[in-house]
Amino acid sequence: MLDTTRRMTNRSWAWAAGAPLALLLALAGFTACGAMAADAEKPNDPGKLMAEPPKPAETAKPGPEPIIPAPLKELGRKNKVHLVYFVPKDRKPTANWREKITVLMTFVNDLYVRDLTSKGYETRGLDFEFQDGKPLVHLVDGKETATDYNGDPKFDSDRQWSRIIPEVEAAFGKAADNLYVIFVETYTEGPWKFEFPGGLALGARYSSNGGVGMFSAWVLRDEFCASTVEGQLKLLADETPIEGRTALHVMRPNSPRFEFIEDGFGAVAHELGHAFGLTHDSRADHVNIMGNGFRWLRNNYIPAKAQGPRVGFVMEDARLLAWSRFIAEDADLSDTQAPVAVIEHPSKLKVGATTLYLSGTIKDDKGLAGILFFAPKLDWILGGSDLRGREVRLSQPLIVPPLKAGTFEIVVNIFDRGGNLGSAKVKIEVE
């Protein structure tokens, strides 16, 4: 069985979930092999990992005072977060862009810190580049026009990703060696079914040392983003309709101002999660950052306006985040090799099966940290655990909703104490 010794001091509420826009994670490879006997089913064991939504243990309590996020600080780590504002050659930077991006990232960083520390993980948050005592935001002048990047009138998000990242890398280094948070001034003002034409929110992990979160700069508009934290809290509480625009929050025309802010600020937290290696998880969608929980962001900061529990990450995601080189206080930076594994699994299961068993061996050259099981078809995390030592023998039941005919896939993500991430794919035929 898995060694569940935890690098934690306590355990509090835990969730997460997934939003629609994101690139697939670039993960180090594992080997999935060896098929066990067909229909290798056993009775359900309710004491094992359950594919059920996490249950909130704490709700946001109404009160008059907003919760003020802590200011960003320079932490002295090797792995820095690089903030970038990308402006095509036919556009001008929005007013107060440095201050606005700093405010936005102050909320995102605070969300990560409060959630992880509430679960007992020690972290001071992300370490941003600083210059003259302030977070450094790089301005990149694009070589092409906004249309060249966004593909107007088709507005292709992948096109923007593939054309903008090379210019950022040419200026500051490869994304495999740097974590970039990029705001792109490529949206347009015209009518659109939701938010603004050309908007995007994407994220991907490149390595233990790098990744990218890319976001449309419409979130930096004056009506959504302030240049001070105090001003931002006022905007987040503001329910004034934005005429002619629809936020993705609940898709209602003339959506209130705060819903655009939740969608925009929350998307940064969500896509940054992908840049750290997190998958989606739709089990508890309204409270889960890696689902659509990020669209209820003001539950965390405006208690008087809260309509539900605070949002955050599921425990399985928090465990992975806590070992990221960009978050952990004690990651082993000398560890450059991802874990490796041989996973054994049933080759076939019957339609309606609710339990499957995985076994095998997981190894790391210096020290394992944790494991996470993800079902892409369900968009669910099936469970996870801490790991310790350099080698663990896996013997794990997973409980799933009744399986339908076809191929059922599980992605097994394993991470070590150096923040390295490996993945194995398991495919089972359901007949």
C-alpha positions as CSV (number, residue, x, y, z in Angstrom):
1,M,0.0,0.0,0.0
2,L,1.0,3.6,-0.3
3,D,3.0,5.2,2.5
4,T,0.7,8.0,3.6
5,T,3.1,9.8,6.0
6,R,2.2,13.4,5.4
7,R,4.4,16.5,5.2
8,M,1.7,18.5,6.9
9,T,0.9,19.9,10.3
10,N,-2.9,19.9,10.0
11,R,-5.7,19.3,7.5
12,S,-8.4,21.8,6.7
13,W,-10.9,22.3,3.9
14,A,-9.8,21.2,0.4
15,W,-11.1,21.5,-3.1
16,A,-10.3,22.2,-6.8
17,A,-11.8,21.9,-10.2
18,G,-11.2,22.7,-13.9
19,A,-12.1,25.5,-16.4
20,P,-12.6,25.0,-20.1
21,L,-9.6,26.7,-21.7
22,A,-6.2,25.1,-21.2
23,L,-3.4,23.4,-23.1
24,L,-2.5,19.8,-22.2
25,L,0.3,19.5,-19.8
26,A,3.8,18.6,-21.0
27,L,4.7,15.8,-18.6
28,A,7.7,13.6,-18.3
29,G,7.0,10.0,-19.5
30,F,6.3,6.9,-17.6
31,T,5.9,3.3,-18.8
32,A,2.5,1.7,-18.4
33,C,2.7,-2.0,-19.0
34,G,1.6,-5.5,-17.9
35,A,-2.1,-6.3,-18.1
36,M,-3.7,-8.3,-15.2
37,A,-6.4,-10.8,-15.8
38,A,-9.6,-9.6,-17.5
39,D,-12.4,-8.5,-15.2
40,A,-10.1,-8.2,-12.3
41,E,-12.8,-6.7,-10.0
42,K,-13.1,-7.0,-6.3
43,P,-15.8,-5.7,-3.8
44,N,-15.7,-2.0,-3.1
45,D,-13.6,-0.9,-0.2
46,P,-15.1,2.4,1.2
47,G,-11.9,3.0,3.2
48,K,-9.9,3.5,0.0
49,L,-9.7,6.4,-2.5
50,M,-13.2,7.5,-3.6
51,A,-14.1,9.3,-6.8
52,E,-16.4,11.7,-4.9
53,P,-16.6,15.5,-4.7
54,P,-14.7,17.0,-1.7
55,K,-17.0,18.3,0.9
56,P,-16.6,21.8,2.2
57,A,-15.9,22.0,5.9
58,E,-15.9,25.8,6.1
59,T,-18.1,28.4,4.5
60,A,-17.5,32.1,4.0
61,K,-19.2,33.9,6.9
62,P,-21.0,37.1,6.1
63,G,-19.3,40.2,7.6
64,P,-18.8,43.8,6.8
65,E,-15.0,43.8,6.2
66,P,-13.3,42.5,3.0
67,I,-10.3,40.2,3.4
68,I,-7.2,42.1,2.2
69,P,-4.5,40.0,0.4
70,A,-0.9,40.4,1.6
71,P,1.4,42.4,-0.7
72,L,3.9,40.6,-2.9
73,K,7.4,40.1,-1.4
74,E,10.8,39.2,-2.8
75,L,11.6,35.8,-1.3
76,G,15.1,35.1,-2.6
77,R,14.4,31.8,-4.3
78,K,16.1,30.6,-7.5
79,N,12.9,29.9,-9.3
80,K,11.2,33.2,-10.1
81,V,7.9,34.1,-11.7
82,H,8.4,36.4,-14.7
83,L,5.5,38.8,-15.4
84,V,5.2,39.9,-19.0
85,Y,2.9,42.4,-20.8
86,F,2.8,41.8,-24.5
87,V,1.7,44.6,-26.8
88,P,1.5,44.2,-30.6
89,K,3.1,46.9,-32.7
90,D,-0.3,48.6,-33.6
91,R,-1.5,48.8,-29.9
92,K,-0.6,50.9,-27.0
93,P,-0.2,49.7,-23.4
94,T,-3.3,50.2,-21.2
95,A,-3.0,52.8,-18.4
96,N,-1.2,51.9,-15.2
97,W,-0.4,48.4,-16.6
98,R,2.5,47.7,-14.1
99,E,0.4,48.6,-11.1
100,K,-2.7,46.7,-12.4
101,I,-0.7,43.5,-13.1
102,T,0.9,43.7,-9.7
103,V,-2.6,44.0,-8.0
104,L,-4.0,41.1,-10.0
105,M,-1.0,38.9,-9.1
106,T,-1.3,40.0,-5.5
107,F,-4.8,38.4,-5.4
108,V,-3.6,35.2,-7.2
109,N,-0.6,34.8,-5.0
110,D,-2.8,35.3,-1.9
111,L,-5.2,32.7,-3.1
112,Y,-2.5,30.1,-3.3
113,V,-0.9,31.0,0.0
114,R,-4.1,31.0,2.0
115,D,-5.3,27.8,0.5
116,L,-2.1,25.8,0.9
117,T,-1.4,27.1,4.4
118,S,-5.0,26.3,5.5
119,K,-4.1,22.7,4.6
120,G,-1.0,22.7,6.6
121,Y,1.6,23.2,3.9
122,E,4.3,25.7,4.6
123,T,4.8,28.4,1.9
124,R,5.3,32.1,1.6
125,G,3.9,32.0,-1.9
126,L,5.3,32.6,-5.3
127,D,8.6,34.5,-5.8
128,F,8.4,37.2,-8.4
129,E,11.1,39.2,-10.0
130,F,11.6,42.5,-8.2
131,Q,13.3,45.8,-9.3
132,D,13.7,48.9,-7.1
133,G,11.6,47.3,-4.4
134,K,8.6,46.6,-6.7
135,P,7.5,43.5,-8.7
136,L,9.1,43.7,-12.2
137,V,6.7,43.5,-15.1
138,H,8.4,43.2,-18.5
139,L,6.9,45.1,-21.5
140,V,7.4,43.3,-24.7
141,D,6.7,45.1,-28.0
142,G,5.3,42.6,-30.5
143,K,6.8,42.4,-34.0
144,E,3.4,42.0,-35.7
145,T,-0.1,43.6,-35.5
146,A,-2.8,42.3,-33.2
147,T,-4.6,40.7,-36.1
148,D,-1.4,38.8,-37.0
149,Y,-1.5,37.2,-33.5
150,N,-5.2,36.7,-32.9
151,G,-6.3,35.7,-36.4
152,D,-9.2,38.1,-36.6
153,P,-12.0,37.3,-37.5
154,K,-11.4,33.7,-36.4
155,F,-9.7,34.5,-33.1
156,D,-7.6,31.4,-32.8
157,S,-6.2,31.0,-29.2
158,D,-3.6,28.4,-30.3
159,R,-2.4,30.8,-33.0
160,Q,-1.8,33.4,-30.3
161,W,0.0,30.9,-28.1
162,S,2.3,29.7,-30.9
163,R,3.2,33.1,-32.1
164,I,3.6,35.1,-28.9
165,I,5.6,32.6,-26.8
166,P,8.6,32.5,-29.3
167,E,8.9,36.3,-29.0
168,V,8.9,36.2,-25.2
169,E,11.4,33.3,-25.2
170,A,13.6,35.3,-27.6
171,A,13.6,38.2,-25.2
172,F,14.0,36.3,-21.9
173,G,14.8,32.6,-22.4
174,K,13.0,29.3,-23.0
175,A,9.8,28.5,-21.2
176,A,11.3,25.2,-20.2
177,D,13.7,27.3,-18.0
178,N,11.3,30.1,-16.9
179,L,7.8,30.5,-15.6
180,Y,6.0,33.2,-17.6
181,V,2.7,34.9,-16.7
182,I,1.9,36.7,-20.0
183,F,-0.9,39.3,-20.5
184,V,-1.5,39.9,-24.2
185,E,-3.1,43.0,-25.6
186,T,-4.7,41.2,-28.5
187,Y,-8.4,41.3,-27.8
188,T,-10.7,43.7,-29.7
189,E,-13.6,46.0,-28.7
190,G,-16.4,44.6,-31.0
191,P,-19.5,42.7,-30.0
192,W,-18.9,39.1,-28.9
193,K,-20.9,36.2,-27.4
194,F,-19.0,36.4,-24.2
195,E,-16.4,38.8,-22.8
196,F,-14.3,40.3,-25.7
197,P,-13.3,39.1,-29.2
198,G,-9.9,37.5,-29.2
199,G,-9.9,36.8,-25.5
200,L,-7.9,33.7,-24.2
201,A,-6.7,31.9,-21.1
202,L,-4.3,29.1,-21.6
203,G,-1.7,27.3,-19.4
204,A,0.9,24.5,-19.8
205,R,3.7,23.1,-17.8
206,Y,7.0,22.7,-19.7
207,S,9.3,21.4,-17.0
208,S,10.0,21.5,-13.2
209,N,11.7,24.9,-14.0
210,G,9.2,26.4,-16.4
211,G,5.8,26.9,-17.9
212,V,3.4,29.5,-19.3
213,G,0.1,31.0,-18.3
214,M,-1.2,33.4,-21.0
215,F,-4.2,35.7,-20.6
216,S,-6.1,38.3,-22.5
217,A,-5.4,41.8,-21.3
218,W,-9.1,42.7,-21.3
219,V,-8.9,41.9,-17.6
220,L,-6.6,45.0,-17.2
221,R,-9.3,47.4,-18.4
222,D,-10.2,50.2,-15.9
223,E,-13.7,48.8,-15.3
224,F,-12.2,45.5,-14.1
225,C,-8.7,46.1,-12.7
226,A,-7.6,48.8,-10.2
227,S,-4.1,50.0,-9.5
228,T,-4.4,49.4,-5.8
229,V,-5.6,46.5,-3.7
230,E,-8.2,48.7,-2.0
231,G,-9.6,49.9,-5.3
232,Q,-9.7,46.3,-6.5
233,L,-11.8,45.2,-3.5
234,K,-14.3,47.9,-4.3
235,L,-14.5,46.7,-8.0
236,L,-14.9,43.1,-6.8
237,A,-17.9,44.1,-4.7
238,D,-19.5,46.1,-7.5
239,E,-22.6,44.7,-9.1
240,T,-23.1,47.3,-11.8
241,P,-24.1,45.7,-15.1
242,I,-21.6,45.9,-18.0
243,E,-24.0,46.7,-20.8
244,G,-23.6,44.6,-23.9
245,R,-21.2,42.1,-22.4
246,T,-21.6,38.6,-21.1
247,A,-19.3,37.0,-18.5
248,L,-18.7,33.3,-18.6
249,H,-19.6,33.1,-14.9
250,V,-23.3,32.2,-15.4
251,M,-23.6,33.4,-19.0
252,R,-26.2,36.1,-18.3
253,P,-26.3,39.1,-20.7
254,N,-25.2,42.5,-19.2
255,S,-23.3,40.6,-16.5
256,P,-22.3,42.5,-13.3
257,R,-18.8,43.9,-13.1
258,F,-17.7,41.5,-10.4
259,E,-18.4,38.4,-12.6
260,F,-15.9,39.6,-15.2
261,I,-13.3,40.2,-12.5
262,E,-13.9,36.7,-11.1
263,D,-13.6,35.2,-14.6
264,G,-10.4,37.1,-15.3
265,F,-8.6,37.0,-12.0
266,G,-9.7,33.5,-11.4
267,A,-8.6,32.3,-14.8
268,V,-5.1,33.4,-14.0
269,A,-5.1,31.3,-10.8
270,H,-6.5,28.4,-12.8
271,E,-4.2,28.5,-15.8
272,L,-1.2,29.1,-13.5
273,G,-2.3,25.8,-11.9
274,H,-1.8,24.1,-15.3
275,A,1.6,25.7,-15.6
276,F,2.5,24.0,-12.3
277,G,1.2,20.6,-13.6
278,L,-2.4,20.4,-12.3
279,T,-5.2,18.7,-14.3
280,H,-8.8,19.6,-14.3
281,D,-11.2,18.2,-11.7
282,S,-14.9,18.8,-12.1
283,R,-16.1,16.9,-9.0
284,A,-17.0,20.0,-7.0
285,D,-17.1,22.5,-9.8
286,H,-18.3,25.5,-8.0
287,V,-15.6,25.5,-5.3
288,N,-12.7,24.0,-7.2
289,I,-10.0,26.3,-8.7
290,M,-9.1,23.7,-11.2
291,G,-12.7,23.4,-12.2
292,N,-15.0,26.5,-12.4
293,G,-14.6,27.4,-8.8
294,F,-12.4,30.3,-9.7
295,R,-15.5,32.0,-11.0
296,W,-16.7,32.5,-7.4
297,L,-13.5,34.3,-6.3
298,R,-15.2,37.0,-4.3
299,N,-16.4,34.4,-1.8
300,N,-12.8,34.5,-0.6
301,Y,-12.5,38.3,-0.3
302,I,-15.9,39.9,0.1
303,P,-17.6,37.9,2.9
304,A,-20.7,40.2,2.9
305,K,-21.3,39.2,-0.8
306,A,-20.4,35.5,-0.4
307,Q,-22.9,33.1,-2.0
308,G,-21.1,29.9,-0.9
309,P,-18.0,28.4,0.6
310,R,-14.5,29.7,-0.1
311,V,-12.8,28.3,-3.2
312,G,-9.5,26.6,-3.4
313,F,-7.6,23.4,-4.5
314,V,-8.5,19.8,-3.8
315,M,-6.0,18.1,-1.4
316,E,-4.5,16.1,-4.3
317,D,-3.7,19.3,-6.1
318,A,-2.5,21.1,-3.0
319,R,0.0,18.2,-2.4
320,L,1.5,18.6,-5.9
321,L,1.6,22.4,-5.6
322,A,3.4,22.2,-2.2
323,W,6.4,20.5,-3.9
324,S,6.6,22.9,-6.9
325,R,9.9,24.7,-7.1
326,F,8.0,27.9,-7.4
327,I,6.1,27.4,-4.2
328,A,7.9,24.9,-1.9
329,E,10.2,26.2,0.8
330,D,12.3,23.0,0.8
331,A,12.2,21.5,-2.7
332,D,15.4,19.6,-3.6
333,L,16.7,21.7,-6.6
334,S,19.6,19.2,-7.1
335,D,17.1,16.6,-8.1
336,T,16.8,16.8,-11.9
337,Q,15.2,13.4,-12.7
338,A,11.5,12.7,-12.7
339,P,10.1,9.6,-11.1
340,V,9.8,6.5,-13.2
341,A,7.2,3.7,-12.8
342,V,5.9,0.4,-14.2
343,I,2.1,0.3,-13.8
344,E,0.1,-3.0,-14.0
345,H,-3.6,-2.9,-14.7
346,P,-6.5,-5.0,-15.9
347,S,-6.7,-5.3,-19.6
348,K,-10.5,-5.4,-19.6
349,L,-13.4,-4.6,-17.3
350,K,-17.2,-5.2,-17.6
351,V,-19.6,-2.4,-18.4
352,G,-20.9,-1.0,-15.1
353,A,-17.7,-1.8,-13.1
354,T,-17.1,0.7,-10.3
355,T,-13.7,-0.5,-9.0
356,L,-10.4,-1.1,-10.7
357,Y,-7.0,-2.0,-9.3
358,L,-3.6,-0.6,-10.2
359,S,-0.3,-2.1,-9.0
360,G,3.3,-1.7,-9.9
361,T,6.5,-0.1,-8.8
362,I,7.3,3.6,-8.5
363,K,10.9,4.8,-8.2
364,D,12.8,8.1,-7.8
365,D,16.6,8.6,-7.6
366,K,16.3,10.9,-4.5
367,G,12.9,10.9,-2.9
368,L,9.2,10.5,-3.9
369,A,6.6,13.1,-2.7
370,G,3.2,12.1,-4.0
371,I,0.8,10.5,-6.6
372,L,-2.4,11.6,-8.3
373,F,-4.9,9.6,-10.4
374,F,-6.8,11.4,-13.1
375,A,-9.5,10.2,-15.5
376,P,-9.6,12.4,-18.6
377,K,-13.0,11.2,-19.8
378,L,-14.6,12.1,-16.5
379,D,-12.5,15.2,-16.0
380,W,-12.0,13.9,-12.4
381,I,-9.2,13.3,-10.0
382,L,-9.8,9.8,-8.7
383,G,-7.6,10.1,-5.7
384,G,-4.0,10.6,-4.5
385,S,-1.6,10.2,-1.6
386,D,1.7,11.3,-0.2
387,L,4.7,9.0,-1.0
388,R,8.0,8.6,0.8
389,G,11.3,7.0,0.1
390,R,12.9,6.1,-3.2
391,E,10.8,3.1,-4.1
392,V,7.1,2.3,-3.4
393,R,5.2,-0.8,-4.4
394,L,1.8,0.4,-5.6
395,S,-1.4,-1.6,-4.8
396,Q,-4.3,0.8,-5.2
397,P,-8.0,0.3,-5.7
398,L,-9.8,3.2,-7.5
399,I,-13.5,3.7,-7.3
400,V,-15.2,5.2,-10.4
401,P,-18.8,5.8,-11.6
402,P,-20.2,2.8,-13.4
403,L,-18.1,2.4,-16.5
404,K,-19.5,2.6,-20.0
405,A,-18.4,0.6,-23.0
406,G,-15.2,1.8,-24.7
407,T,-11.7,2.7,-23.6
408,F,-11.3,4.1,-20.1
409,E,-8.0,5.9,-19.5
410,I,-6.3,6.9,-16.3
411,V,-3.3,9.2,-16.1
412,V,-1.1,8.5,-13.1
413,N,0.9,11.6,-12.2
414,I,3.8,11.1,-9.8
415,F,6.0,13.8,-8.4
416,D,9.2,14.0,-6.3
417,R,10.7,16.3,-3.7
418,G,12.5,18.2,-6.4
419,G,9.3,19.3,-8.0
420,N,9.8,16.9,-11.0
421,L,6.7,15.3,-12.5
422,G,6.2,12.1,-14.3
423,S,3.1,10.5,-15.8
424,A,1.9,7.1,-16.9
425,K,-1.2,6.4,-19.0
426,V,-3.3,3.4,-18.3
427,K,-5.9,2.2,-20.9
428,I,-8.5,-0.4,-20.1
429,E,-11.1,-1.8,-22.5
430,V,-14.7,-1.8,-21.1
431,E,-16.9,-4.4,-22.7
